[in-house]
Amino acid sequence: MEIIQVVGLGFIVTILALILKEQKPLFAFLLSTVTGIFIFLFLIGKISAVIQVLEQLAAHSNINLVFLKTILKIIGIAYIAEFGSQIVRDAGQESIASKIELAGKVIIMVMAIPIITVIVETVVKLLPA
């Protein structure tokens, strides 16, 4: 039922932002941004619980925690880049939003290199000489 609260908050803030946008566009943007941050902070507890479960599963499966942590960081970067680009896009700065998304993709690619390396090395070991 928490999603109903989040969606309800979103609807209320959207209506307020639309009303404020005519009179005070800056306040409308700030209201939208603060609401987005509030929703994000609300979700951090849930994200933390998922991370703990994944770490426990990795420990029981004898998966190297370095790989799990790297994947979780990659997911975090994707979410943060998306969140940031949406806020900037809401402010009407499409060009900057695109650059934030590009930066997120490049950082993800750099962080994925160790995992890709291990996968390629494993495949090469499996191939007959």
DSSP file (Angstrom, degrees, kcal/mol; ACC not computed):
  #  RESIDUE AA STRUCTURE BP1 BP2  ACC     N-H-->O    O-->H-N    N-H-->O    O-->H-N    TCO  KAPPA ALPHA  PHI   PSI    X-CA   Y-CA   Z-CA
    1    1 A M    >>        0   0    0      0, 0.0     4,-1.2     0, 0.0     3,-0.6   0.000 360.0 360.0 360.0  -9.2    0.0    0.0    0.0
    2    2 A E  H 3>  +     0   0    0      1,-0.2     4,-2.3     2,-0.2     5,-0.2   0.834 360.0  62.7 -64.3 -30.7    3.0    2.3    0.2
    3    3 A I  H 3> S+     0   0    0      1,-0.2     4,-3.0     2,-0.2     5,-0.3   0.853  98.0  56.4 -64.4 -32.1    2.9    2.8   -3.6
    4    4 A I  H <> S+     0   0    0     -3,-0.6     4,-2.6     2,-0.2    -1,-0.2   0.905 107.8  48.3 -64.3 -40.0   -0.5    4.4   -3.1
    5    5 A Q  H  X S+     0   0    0     -4,-1.2     4,-2.6     2,-0.2    -2,-0.2   0.918 113.1  47.3 -65.0 -43.0    1.0    6.9   -0.8
    6    6 A V  H  X S+     0   0    0     -4,-2.3     4,-2.4     2,-0.2    -2,-0.2   0.935 115.2  44.8 -64.8 -46.3    3.9    7.6   -3.2
    7    7 A V  H  X S+     0   0    0     -4,-3.0     4,-2.7     2,-0.2    -2,-0.2   0.905 113.0  51.7 -65.6 -40.5    1.5    8.0   -6.1
    8    8 A G  H  X S+     0   0    0     -4,-2.6     4,-2.6    -5,-0.3    -2,-0.2   0.928 110.5  48.0 -60.6 -45.3   -0.9   10.1   -4.1
    9    9 A L  H  X S+     0   0    0     -4,-2.6     4,-2.7     1,-0.2     5,-0.3   0.915 111.2  52.3 -59.9 -42.6    2.0   12.4   -3.0
   10   10 A G  H  X S+     0   0    0     -4,-2.4     4,-2.2     1,-0.2    -2,-0.2   0.910 110.2  47.2 -60.7 -43.4    3.1   12.6   -6.7
   11   11 A F  H  X S+     0   0    0     -4,-2.7     4,-2.4     2,-0.2    -2,-0.2   0.932 113.2  48.1 -63.6 -45.9   -0.4   13.6   -7.8
   12   12 A I  H  X S+     0   0    0     -4,-2.6     4,-2.5     1,-0.2    -2,-0.2   0.932 114.2  45.6 -62.1 -46.1   -0.8   16.2   -5.1
   13   13 A V  H  X S+     0   0    0     -4,-2.7     4,-3.1     1,-0.2    -1,-0.2   0.877 110.6  54.7 -66.6 -36.2    2.7   17.7   -5.8
   14   14 A T  H  X S+     0   0    0     -4,-2.2     4,-2.5    -5,-0.3    -1,-0.2   0.936 109.7  46.3 -62.1 -45.3    2.0   17.7   -9.5
   15   15 A I  H  X S+     0   0    0     -4,-2.4     4,-2.0     2,-0.2    -2,-0.2   0.936 114.9  46.9 -62.2 -46.1   -1.2   19.6   -9.1
   16   16 A L  H  X S+     0   0    0     -4,-2.5     4,-3.0     1,-0.2     5,-0.2   0.908 112.1  50.8 -61.4 -41.8    0.5   22.1   -6.8
   17   17 A A  H  X S+     0   0    0     -4,-3.1     4,-2.3     1,-0.2    -1,-0.2   0.893 108.8  51.2 -65.2 -38.8    3.5   22.4   -9.2
   18   18 A L  H  X S+     0   0    0     -4,-2.5     4,-0.7    -5,-0.2    -1,-0.2   0.897 113.1  45.6 -64.8 -38.6    1.2   23.1  -12.1
   19   19 A I  H >X S+     0   0    0     -4,-2.0     4,-0.7     1,-0.2     3,-0.6   0.927 116.6  44.8 -67.9 -44.9   -0.6   25.8  -10.1
   20   20 A L  H 3X S+     0   0    0     -4,-3.0     4,-3.4     1,-0.2     3,-0.3   0.802  98.4  73.1 -69.0 -28.8    2.7   27.3   -8.9
   21   21 A K  H 3< S+     0   0    0     -4,-2.3    -1,-0.2     1,-0.2    -2,-0.2   0.827  95.3  51.7 -58.9 -32.9    4.3   27.1  -12.4
   22   22 A E  H << S+     0   0    0     -4,-0.7    -1,-0.2    -3,-0.6    -2,-0.2   0.895 124.8  24.7 -69.2 -40.4    2.2   30.0  -13.6
   23   23 A Q  H  < S+     0   0    0     -4,-0.7    -2,-0.2    -3,-0.3    -3,-0.1   0.905 139.4  13.1 -91.8 -49.6    3.1   32.3  -10.7
   24   24 A K     X  +     0   0    0     -4,-3.4     4,-1.9     1,-0.1     3,-0.3  -0.759  59.2 178.2-134.8  85.1    6.4   31.1   -9.4
   25   25 A P  H  > S+     0   0    0      0, 0.0     4,-2.2     0, 0.0     5,-0.2   0.842  83.2  56.7 -59.6 -34.4    8.2   28.7  -11.8
   26   26 A L  H  > S+     0   0    0      1,-0.2     4,-2.6     2,-0.2     5,-0.2   0.919 107.2  47.8 -64.5 -42.5   11.2   28.4   -9.5
   27   27 A F  H  > S+     0   0    0     -3,-0.3     4,-2.7     2,-0.2    -1,-0.2   0.877 109.6  53.7 -65.6 -36.6    9.1   27.3   -6.5
   28   28 A A  H  X S+     0   0    0     -4,-1.9     4,-2.1    -8,-0.2    -1,-0.2   0.922 110.9  46.3 -63.0 -43.5    7.3   24.8   -8.7
   29   29 A F  H  X S+     0   0    0     -4,-2.2     4,-2.6     2,-0.2    -2,-0.2   0.928 113.2  48.7 -64.2 -45.2   10.7   23.3   -9.7
   30   30 A L  H  X S+     0   0    0     -4,-2.6     4,-2.9     1,-0.2     5,-0.2   0.899 110.3  51.7 -62.5 -40.9   12.0   23.3   -6.1
   31   31 A L  H  X S+     0   0    0     -4,-2.7     4,-2.1     2,-0.2    -1,-0.2   0.920 112.1  46.3 -61.3 -43.9    8.7   21.6   -4.9
   32   32 A S  H  X S+     0   0    0     -4,-2.1     4,-2.3     2,-0.2    -2,-0.2   0.911 114.0  48.1 -64.5 -43.0    9.1   18.9   -7.6
   33   33 A T  H  X S+     0   0    0     -4,-2.6     4,-2.4     2,-0.2    -2,-0.2   0.936 111.8  48.0 -65.5 -47.0   12.8   18.4   -6.8
   34   34 A V  H  X S+     0   0    0     -4,-2.9     4,-2.5     1,-0.2    -1,-0.2   0.892 111.9  50.9 -61.7 -39.5   12.3   18.2   -3.0
   35   35 A T  H  X S+     0   0    0     -4,-2.1     4,-2.5    -5,-0.2    -1,-0.2   0.918 109.3  50.5 -64.3 -42.9    9.4   15.7   -3.6
   36   36 A G  H  X S+     0   0    0     -4,-2.3     4,-2.2     1,-0.2    -2,-0.2   0.912 112.0  47.1 -60.3 -43.1   11.6   13.6   -5.8
   37   37 A I  H  X S+     0   0    0     -4,-2.4     4,-2.8     2,-0.2    -2,-0.2   0.901 110.6  53.0 -65.4 -40.8   14.4   13.5   -3.2
   38   38 A F  H  X S+     0   0    0     -4,-2.5     4,-2.1     2,-0.2    -2,-0.2   0.920 110.4  46.7 -60.4 -44.8   11.8   12.7   -0.5
   39   39 A I  H  X S+     0   0    0     -4,-2.5     4,-1.5     2,-0.2    -1,-0.2   0.906 112.1  51.3 -64.3 -40.9   10.5    9.7   -2.5
   40   40 A F  H  X S+     0   0    0     -4,-2.2     4,-0.8     1,-0.2     3,-0.3   0.923 110.7  47.7 -61.9 -44.8   14.1    8.6   -3.1
   41   41 A L  H >X S+     0   0    0     -4,-2.8     4,-0.6     1,-0.2     3,-0.5   0.858 107.4  57.2 -64.9 -34.8   14.9    8.8    0.6
   42   42 A F  H 3< S+     0   0    0     -4,-2.1     4,-0.4     1,-0.2     3,-0.4   0.848 108.0  48.3 -61.3 -34.7   11.8    6.9    1.4
   43   43 A L  H 3X S+     0   0    0     -4,-1.5     4,-2.5    -3,-0.3     3,-0.2   0.629  87.9  84.4 -83.6 -14.2   13.0    4.1   -0.9
   44   44 A I  H <X S+     0   0    0     -4,-0.8     4,-2.6    -3,-0.5    -1,-0.2   0.887  88.2  53.2 -59.7 -40.0   16.5    3.8    0.6
   45   45 A G  H  X S+     0   0    0     -4,-0.6     4,-1.8    -3,-0.4    -1,-0.2   0.897 110.9  47.0 -60.7 -40.1   15.3    1.5    3.4
   46   46 A K  H  > S+     0   0    0     -4,-0.4     4,-1.9    -3,-0.2    -2,-0.2   0.902 111.7  50.0 -68.5 -41.7   13.8   -0.8    0.9
   47   47 A I  H  X S+     0   0    0     -4,-2.5     4,-2.4     1,-0.2    -2,-0.2   0.902 108.3  54.1 -63.0 -40.6   16.9   -0.8   -1.3
   48   48 A S  H  X S+     0   0    0     -4,-2.6     4,-2.2    -5,-0.2    -1,-0.2   0.898 106.6  51.3 -60.3 -41.7   19.0   -1.5    1.8
   49   49 A A  H  X S+     0   0    0     -4,-1.8     4,-2.0     1,-0.2    -1,-0.2   0.900 109.9  49.6 -63.8 -40.4   16.9   -4.6    2.6
   50   50 A V  H  X S+     0   0    0     -4,-1.9     4,-2.4     1,-0.2    -2,-0.2   0.913 109.7  51.5 -64.1 -42.5   17.3   -5.9   -1.0
   51   51 A I  H  X S+     0   0    0     -4,-2.4     4,-2.4     1,-0.2    -2,-0.2   0.907 108.3  51.6 -61.8 -42.3   21.1   -5.4   -0.8
   52   52 A Q  H  X S+     0   0    0     -4,-2.2     4,-2.1     2,-0.2    -1,-0.2   0.911 110.4  48.2 -61.9 -42.5   21.3   -7.3    2.5
   53   53 A V  H  X S+     0   0    0     -4,-2.0     4,-2.5     2,-0.2    -2,-0.2   0.919 111.8  49.6 -64.1 -43.4   19.3  -10.3    1.0
   54   54 A L  H  X S+     0   0    0     -4,-2.4     4,-2.4     1,-0.2    -2,-0.2   0.887 110.0  51.0 -63.7 -38.6   21.5  -10.3   -2.1
   55   55 A E  H  X S+     0   0    0     -4,-2.4     4,-2.3     2,-0.2    -1,-0.2   0.898 110.4  49.5 -65.3 -40.0   24.7  -10.2    0.0
   56   56 A Q  H  X S+     0   0    0     -4,-2.1     4,-2.3     2,-0.2    -2,-0.2   0.922 111.4  48.6 -64.4 -43.5   23.4  -13.2    2.1
   57   57 A L  H  X S+     0   0    0     -4,-2.5     4,-1.6     1,-0.2    -2,-0.2   0.909 111.5  49.8 -62.1 -41.8   22.6  -15.1   -1.1
   58   58 A A  H  <>S+     0   0    0     -4,-2.4     5,-2.5     1,-0.2     4,-0.4   0.894 110.2  50.5 -64.4 -39.7   26.0  -14.4   -2.5
   59   59 A A  H ><5S+     0   0    0     -4,-2.3     3,-0.8     1,-0.2    -2,-0.2   0.908 112.4  46.2 -65.0 -41.7   27.7  -15.5    0.7
   60   60 A H  H 3<5S+     0   0    0     -4,-2.3    -1,-0.2     1,-0.2    -2,-0.2   0.765 113.8  49.6 -71.5 -24.5   25.7  -18.8    0.8
   61   61 A S  T 3<5S-     0   0    0     -4,-1.6    -1,-0.2    -5,-0.2    -2,-0.2   0.405 109.7-121.1 -93.9   1.5   26.5  -19.4   -2.9
   62   62 A N  T < 5 +     0   0    0     -3,-0.8     2,-0.4    -4,-0.4    -3,-0.2   0.835  57.0 157.2  58.4  35.0   30.2  -18.7   -2.5
   63   63 A I      < -     0   0    0     -5,-2.5    -1,-0.2    -6,-0.2     2,-0.2  -0.750  53.8-102.3 -87.9 136.3   30.1  -15.9   -5.1
   64   64 A N    >>  -     0   0    0     -2,-0.4     4,-1.3     1,-0.2     3,-1.0  -0.407  25.1-144.0 -59.8 122.2   32.9  -13.4   -4.7
   65   65 A L  H 3> S+     0   0    0      1,-0.3     4,-2.9    -2,-0.2     5,-0.2   0.727  95.1  69.6 -64.0 -21.4   31.4  -10.4   -2.9
   66   66 A V  H 3> S+     0   0    0      2,-0.2     4,-2.1     1,-0.2    -1,-0.3   0.911 100.6  46.9 -62.1 -41.0   33.5   -8.0   -5.0
   67   67 A F  H <> S+     0   0    0     -3,-1.0     4,-2.5     2,-0.2    -2,-0.2   0.922 112.8  48.5 -67.5 -43.0   31.4   -8.9   -8.1
   68   68 A L  H  X S+     0   0    0     -4,-1.3     4,-2.6     1,-0.2    -2,-0.2   0.932 112.4  48.2 -62.5 -45.3   28.2   -8.5   -6.2
   69   69 A K  H  X S+     0   0    0     -4,-2.9     4,-2.3     1,-0.2    -1,-0.2   0.883 111.0  51.3 -63.9 -37.2   29.2   -5.1   -4.8
   70   70 A T  H  X S+     0   0    0     -4,-2.1     4,-2.3    -5,-0.2    -1,-0.2   0.926 111.0  47.7 -64.6 -43.9   30.4   -4.0   -8.3
   71   71 A I  H  X S+     0   0    0     -4,-2.5     4,-2.4     1,-0.2    -2,-0.2   0.908 111.8  50.2 -63.7 -41.5   27.0   -5.0   -9.8
   72   72 A L  H  X S+     0   0    0     -4,-2.6     4,-2.5     1,-0.2    -1,-0.2   0.890 110.1  50.3 -64.6 -38.4   25.2   -3.2   -7.0
   73   73 A K  H  X S+     0   0    0     -4,-2.3     4,-2.7     2,-0.2    -1,-0.2   0.906 109.4  51.7 -64.1 -40.2   27.3    0.0   -7.5
   74   74 A I  H  X S+     0   0    0     -4,-2.3     4,-2.2     2,-0.2    -2,-0.2   0.924 110.7  47.4 -62.2 -44.4   26.5   -0.2  -11.2
   75   75 A I  H  X S+     0   0    0     -4,-2.4     4,-2.4     1,-0.2    -1,-0.2   0.913 111.9  51.2 -62.6 -42.0   22.8   -0.4  -10.5
   76   76 A G  H  X S+     0   0    0     -4,-2.5     4,-2.7     1,-0.2     5,-0.2   0.908 108.9  50.2 -61.5 -43.0   23.1    2.5   -8.1
   77   77 A I  H  X S+     0   0    0     -4,-2.7     4,-2.8     1,-0.2     5,-0.2   0.908 109.7  51.7 -62.2 -41.6   24.9    4.6  -10.7
   78   78 A A  H  X S+     0   0    0     -4,-2.2     4,-2.2     2,-0.2    -2,-0.2   0.932 112.7  44.7 -61.3 -45.7   22.2    3.8  -13.2
   79   79 A Y  H  X S+     0   0    0     -4,-2.4     4,-2.7     2,-0.2    -2,-0.2   0.922 115.2  47.0 -65.8 -43.7   19.4    4.9  -10.8
   80   80 A I  H  X S+     0   0    0     -4,-2.7     4,-2.9     2,-0.2     5,-0.2   0.910 112.5  49.4 -65.9 -42.1   21.2    8.0   -9.6
   81   81 A A  H  X S+     0   0    0     -4,-2.8     4,-2.6    -5,-0.2    -1,-0.2   0.918 113.5  46.9 -62.9 -42.3   22.0    9.1  -13.2
   82   82 A E  H  X S+     0   0    0     -4,-2.2     4,-2.2    -5,-0.2    -2,-0.2   0.929 113.6  48.3 -63.5 -45.3   18.4    8.5  -14.2
   83   83 A F  H  X S+     0   0    0     -4,-2.7     4,-2.0     1,-0.2    -2,-0.2   0.934 114.4  45.9 -60.6 -48.0   17.1   10.4  -11.2
   84   84 A G  H  X S+     0   0    0     -4,-2.9     4,-2.3     1,-0.2     5,-0.2   0.905 112.4  49.8 -63.6 -42.6   19.5   13.3  -11.8
   85   85 A S  H  X S+     0   0    0     -4,-2.6     4,-2.5    -5,-0.2    -1,-0.2   0.865 108.9  52.9 -67.7 -33.8   18.8   13.6  -15.5
   86   86 A Q  H  X S+     0   0    0     -4,-2.2     4,-2.4     2,-0.2    -1,-0.2   0.907 109.5  48.7 -66.2 -40.4   15.0   13.6  -14.8
   87   87 A I  H  X S+     0   0    0     -4,-2.0     4,-1.2     2,-0.2    -2,-0.2   0.938 114.1  45.4 -63.4 -45.7   15.4   16.5  -12.4
   88   88 A V  H  <>S+     0   0    0     -4,-2.3     5,-2.1     1,-0.2     3,-0.2   0.891 112.1  52.2 -65.4 -38.5   17.5   18.4  -14.9
   89   89 A R  H ><5S+     0   0    0     -4,-2.5     3,-1.8     1,-0.2    -1,-0.2   0.888 104.7  56.2 -63.9 -38.8   15.1   17.6  -17.7
   90   90 A D  H 3<5S+     0   0    0     -4,-2.4    -1,-0.2     1,-0.3    -2,-0.2   0.819 102.8  56.1 -61.2 -30.1   12.2   18.9  -15.5
   91   91 A A  T 3<5S-     0   0    0     -4,-1.2    -1,-0.3    -3,-0.2    -2,-0.2   0.471 124.4-107.5 -81.1  -0.8   14.1   22.1  -15.3
   92   92 A G  T < 5S+     0   0    0     -3,-1.8     2,-0.8    -4,-0.1    -3,-0.2   0.634  81.7 127.4  88.6  14.0   14.1   22.3  -19.1
   93   93 A Q     >< +     0   0    0     -5,-2.1     4,-2.2     1,-0.2     5,-0.2  -0.607  20.6 161.2-106.3  72.1   17.8   21.5  -19.6
   94   94 A E  H  > S+     0   0    0     -2,-0.8     4,-2.2     1,-0.2    -1,-0.2   0.866  72.5  55.2 -59.3 -40.7   17.6   18.6  -22.0
   95   95 A S  H  > S+     0   0    0      1,-0.2     4,-1.6     2,-0.2    -1,-0.2   0.920 110.2  43.9 -62.7 -45.9   21.2   19.0  -23.1
   96   96 A I  H  > S+     0   0    0      1,-0.2     4,-2.2     2,-0.2    -1,-0.2   0.890 110.9  55.8 -67.3 -38.4   22.6   18.7  -19.6
   97   97 A A  H  X S+     0   0    0     -4,-2.2     4,-2.2     1,-0.2    -2,-0.2   0.909 106.4  50.8 -59.6 -41.9   20.3   15.8  -18.8
   98   98 A S  H  X S+     0   0    0     -4,-2.2     4,-2.3     1,-0.2    -1,-0.2   0.877 108.8  51.7 -63.4 -37.4   21.7   13.9  -21.8
   99   99 A K  H  X S+     0   0    0     -4,-1.6     4,-2.6     2,-0.2    -1,-0.2   0.874 107.4  52.2 -68.3 -36.4   25.2   14.6  -20.6
  100  100 A I  H  X S+     0   0    0     -4,-2.2     4,-2.4     2,-0.2    -2,-0.2   0.926 110.7  48.2 -63.2 -44.1   24.4   13.2  -17.1
  101  101 A E  H  X S+     0   0    0     -4,-2.2     4,-2.2     2,-0.2    -2,-0.2   0.908 111.4  50.3 -62.6 -41.6   23.0   10.0  -18.8
  102  102 A L  H  X S+     0   0    0     -4,-2.3     4,-2.5     2,-0.2    -2,-0.2   0.922 109.7  50.4 -61.5 -44.6   26.2    9.7  -20.9
  103  103 A A  H  X S+     0   0    0     -4,-2.6     4,-2.6     1,-0.2     5,-0.2   0.913 109.5  51.4 -60.9 -42.7   28.4   10.1  -17.8
  104  104 A G  H  X S+     0   0    0     -4,-2.4     4,-2.3     1,-0.2    -1,-0.2   0.914 110.6  48.6 -59.9 -43.2   26.4    7.4  -16.0
  105  105 A K  H  X S+     0   0    0     -4,-2.2     4,-2.3     2,-0.2    -2,-0.2   0.901 112.1  47.9 -65.1 -41.8   26.8    5.0  -19.0
  106  106 A V  H  X S+     0   0    0     -4,-2.5     4,-2.4     2,-0.2    -2,-0.2   0.923 112.1  49.0 -66.3 -43.6   30.6    5.7  -19.2
  107  107 A I  H  X S+     0   0    0     -4,-2.6     4,-2.4     1,-0.2    -2,-0.2   0.902 111.5  50.3 -63.2 -39.9   31.1    5.2  -15.5
  108  108 A I  H  X S+     0   0    0     -4,-2.3     4,-1.7    -5,-0.2    -1,-0.2   0.916 109.6  50.9 -62.5 -43.1   29.1    1.9  -15.7
  109  109 A M  H  X S+     0   0    0     -4,-2.3     4,-0.7     1,-0.2    -2,-0.2   0.914 111.0  48.1 -62.1 -42.6   31.2    0.7  -18.6
  110  110 A V  H >< S+     0   0    0     -4,-2.4     3,-0.9     1,-0.2    -1,-0.2   0.913 112.0  49.2 -64.0 -42.6   34.4    1.5  -16.7
  111  111 A M  H 3< S+     0   0    0     -4,-2.4     4,-0.4     1,-0.2    -1,-0.2   0.776 107.2  56.7 -68.8 -24.9   33.1   -0.3  -13.6
  112  112 A A  H 3X S+     0   0    0     -4,-1.7     4,-2.7     1,-0.2     5,-0.3   0.622  81.7  89.0 -81.6 -13.1   32.1   -3.4  -15.6
  113  113 A I  H <X S+     0   0    0     -3,-0.9     4,-2.7    -4,-0.7    -1,-0.2   0.894  85.2  50.5 -56.4 -45.8   35.6   -4.0  -17.1
  114  114 A P  H  > S+     0   0    0      0, 0.0     4,-2.1     0, 0.0    -1,-0.2   0.903 113.2  46.5 -61.2 -38.0   36.8   -6.2  -14.2
  115  115 A I  H  > S+     0   0    0     -4,-0.4     4,-2.2    -3,-0.3    -2,-0.2   0.922 112.9  48.8 -68.8 -43.2   33.7   -8.4  -14.5
  116  116 A I  H  X S+     0   0    0     -4,-2.7     4,-2.6     1,-0.2     5,-0.2   0.898 109.7  53.6 -62.1 -40.0   33.9   -8.6  -18.3
  117  117 A T  H  X S+     0   0    0     -4,-2.7     4,-2.6    -5,-0.3    -1,-0.2   0.927 108.8  47.8 -60.3 -46.5   37.6   -9.5  -18.0
  118  118 A V  H  X S+     0   0    0     -4,-2.1     4,-2.3     2,-0.2    -1,-0.2   0.905 112.0  50.2 -62.9 -41.1   36.8  -12.4  -15.6
  119  119 A I  H  X S+     0   0    0     -4,-2.2     4,-2.3     2,-0.2    -2,-0.2   0.932 112.1  46.7 -63.4 -45.6   34.1  -13.7  -17.9
  120  120 A V  H  X S+     0   0    0     -4,-2.6     4,-2.5     1,-0.2    -2,-0.2   0.917 112.4  50.2 -63.5 -43.2   36.4  -13.6  -21.0
  121  121 A E  H  X S+     0   0    0     -4,-2.6     4,-2.0     1,-0.2    -1,-0.2   0.893 110.7  50.0 -62.0 -39.8   39.2  -15.3  -19.1
  122  122 A T  H  X S+     0   0    0     -4,-2.3     4,-1.4     2,-0.2    -2,-0.2   0.912 111.3  47.9 -65.3 -43.0   36.7  -18.0  -17.9
  123  123 A V  H  X S+     0   0    0     -4,-2.3     4,-1.2     1,-0.2    -2,-0.2   0.906 110.2  52.1 -64.4 -41.4   35.5  -18.6  -21.5
  124  124 A V  H  < S+     0   0    0     -4,-2.5     3,-0.3     1,-0.2    -1,-0.2   0.884 108.0  52.0 -62.7 -38.6   39.0  -18.8  -22.8
  125  125 A K  H  < S+     0   0    0     -4,-2.0    -1,-0.2     1,-0.2    -2,-0.2   0.827 108.0  52.6 -66.3 -31.1   39.9  -21.4  -20.2
  126  126 A L  H  < S+     0   0    0     -4,-1.4    -1,-0.2    -3,-0.1    -2,-0.2   0.744  91.8  90.2 -77.8 -22.9   36.9  -23.5  -21.2
  127  127 A L  S  < S-     0   0    0     -4,-1.2     2,-0.1    -3,-0.3    -3,-0.0  -0.496  87.5-108.9 -75.4 141.2   37.9  -23.5  -24.9
  128  128 A P              0   0    0      0, 0.0    -1,-0.1     0, 0.0    -2,-0.1  -0.415 360.0 360.0 -68.7 146.7   40.1  -26.3  -26.1
  129  129 A A              0   0    0     -4,-0.1    -2,-0.0    -2,-0.1    -4,-0.0   0.470 360.0 360.0 -77.1 360.0   43.7  -25.3  -26.9
